[in-house]
Amino acid sequence: PVIALPFAAFLLLIVAAPMNLGEGVTSLSFAMFYNRLGWVLLATLLVMALPPKRPAPRQLWPDALSAAILVGAMLYLKISYGLVGLAFLAILLTAPAQRAIAALSLAITAAAILVVEAVWGSSAAHLADIALAGQVSGGLRSLEDLTAALLRHLGDYALFALVAGLAVRRTRSMRDVVVYAFCAASGLALLLQNSQPWGIVTLQAGAVIAAETL
């Protein structure tokens, strides 16, 4: 709770404040609200990299359903977040303690997509809209954009590397290295895709994982 409650408050503030991450407090706007929601949903999903302290059979379905809801919401909110969420669940498949949760959540997500398509016919239309939007936005960024984003977040990355390095030193787990690298790389990719000045929330989620591990 000492780690989880402040992190939950941080995520709730991101949802509640009507402003885009990285912009001044005078730039209040509900524009592109889906990016704020996407960061929060993804960060909540990422902390599931932490294995349960007391694994129990009855925990399987609640955890799997929670992960599926988070991924499904991201897929229909903004697909780039959803794809990152799916990739994260694929990483969880390599963890014995969470393999069943990840597999079941992927199955629930796939079933939900099929139900949405069968009942409303919305999944195909959603993909068509994404393809159309991709023609005018969300393209690959230049090396200059990548370098500028890294420099703006240099302090964040340095602190994240410190706490993640201490955690890996303790666990000696290559899977943990992959999880932390995923938090760093996927967050930067989303930031560039959003054309957002600041705010890689996946770094905070990865730091929570490392802090709890320590």
N, C-alpha and C positions, 0 to 999 in steps of 0.2 A: 504493500500500500504506500510506503514512503516514496517509491518511484512511480507507481502506477497513477496515483491520484493527481500529482502535479502534471504529469504528461496528459492525462485525460482533460484537465482544466485547460492546458495549452491548446489541445485540439478543439475543445469547445469554443475557445476564444476565436480561433481561426474561422469556425463556422459562423459564429455570432457577429463578428465585426464585418460590416458591409464595405469591405475594401480589398483590393487585390494585394497579394503579398509583395512586399518590397516597395510599395508606394507610400507617400506621405499620409499622415492622418487627416489632412485636409482634402484628400482625394477620395472621398467616400463615393462608392459606386457599387451597384449590384451587378454590373457588367461582368461577364465571364465568371459568374459565381460557381460554375461547375468545376473550375480549377481548384478553388478552395475546398469544395466537397471531395474532389478526387484525391487531393493530398491527404485529407483526414481519413478517408476510407482506406487508402493504401497504407498509411502509417499504422492504422489499427490492425490491418491484416499482417503487416510485417512483424509486429511484436509476437505473433503466434509462432515465430521461429523459436521462442523459448519453450522447451519441453515442459509439460505439466509436472508440478512438484509431487503430486500424488495421483499418478495415472489410475484411472478406474474405467471399467467398461461403460458405465453410464455417461461418461464424459465424451465418448466418441461422437454421438449424434449432435449434441449441442455445439461442440467445437466445429464439426464439419458443416453444420447448417449455418453457423455464424460466418465461416469463411466463404461459403457459397453465396450468401446474401451480399457480403462485401464485394466479391468479384463480380457477381451479376449486376449489382448497382453500378459499378465502375464501367462495365461493358456497355451499358445503355446510357450512362451519363456522358462519358467520353472514352472512346475505345482505347486510347493510348494507355490510360491508367489500367483498364481492364486487361490488356495484353501483359502489362508488367505484373499484375496480380496473378495471371495464369502462369507466367514464368516462375513466379515465386512458389506457387503450389508445386510446380514441377521440381523445384529444388527441394521442397519438403518431402517429396517422394523418396529422396535418398536418405532420409533420417528414419531409422527404425522406430523411434518413439512416436513419430508423427506421420508415418507412411499411410496408415489406415485413414487418418483424418484427411490428409491431402487427397487420397484416391477417392474417398467418399464425397468430398466437397466438389471435386472435378466432375464426378458423375451427377451430382445434384445440379450443378451449374449447366451441364449439357442438357439434362432433362428439362430444366427451366426454359432454356433457349428454345427447345423443340415445342414446349407447351405454348410459349408466347407466339411462336410462328404459326402453330396450328390454330390457336384461338383468335389471334388478332392479325396475323400476317405481318407483324411489325419487324421481325428480325431481318428479313430480306430488304425491307424498305430502309431500315437503319443502316445496313451495309451500303446500300445505294447512295444514301445521303453522305456517308463517310467518303465514298469514292469521289463524289462530286466536290465535297469540301477539300479533299486532298489535292485537287487540281489547282486550287487557288491559295492554299495555305498549308502550313505544317511541313514544309519541305526540309531538306537537309540544310544544316547551317554550315557556315564557313569555319575554317580553322581560326580565324580572327574572333568569331563569336564564341567558340569553344574556349579559347585562351582568356577572353575577357570574363566569361562566366567563372572560370576557375580562379582567376585573380580576385574577383569580387567575393568569392567564398573561400578564400585561402585560409582565413582564420577558422572557419567552420570545419574545413577539411583537416586542418592541423589538430584541432581538439578531438575530432572524430577518430583520426588515426591514432592518437595517443590512447584514448580509452579502449578502442578496438584492439590495439596492439597489446595492451595489458591483459585484456580478456583472452586473446589467442595464446598469449604466453602461459596463461593458467590452464587452458583446456587442451592446447596442442592439437586442435582439431582443424583439419583442412576444410571440412564443411563449414565451420564458423568463418574461415577466411572467405569462402565463396559467398556466404550471406552478407558479410560486411562489404565486400567488393560490389555485390549486387545493389546494396543500399546506396553506395556512393555513385555507381555508374548509371543506374536507372534513374535516380533523382536528377542527375545532371542532364540526361537525355530528355526527361520530361520538362525541365526548366527551359531548355533550348526550344523544345517544341511549342511551349506556351508563349515564347517571347516575353518571359517574365524577368524582371530585373534582379530579384533576390527571393530566396525562400526555398531551399531544398529540404523539405520536411522529412524525407527519408533518412537524412543524416541524423535528425533527432530520434527517429524510431530506432535506427541502428545503435545509437548511443544508449538508448534505454535497454536494448538487448544486452549490450556489453556491461552496463552498470549492474543489471540484475545478475548477470553471470559472475561478476566480481563479488 
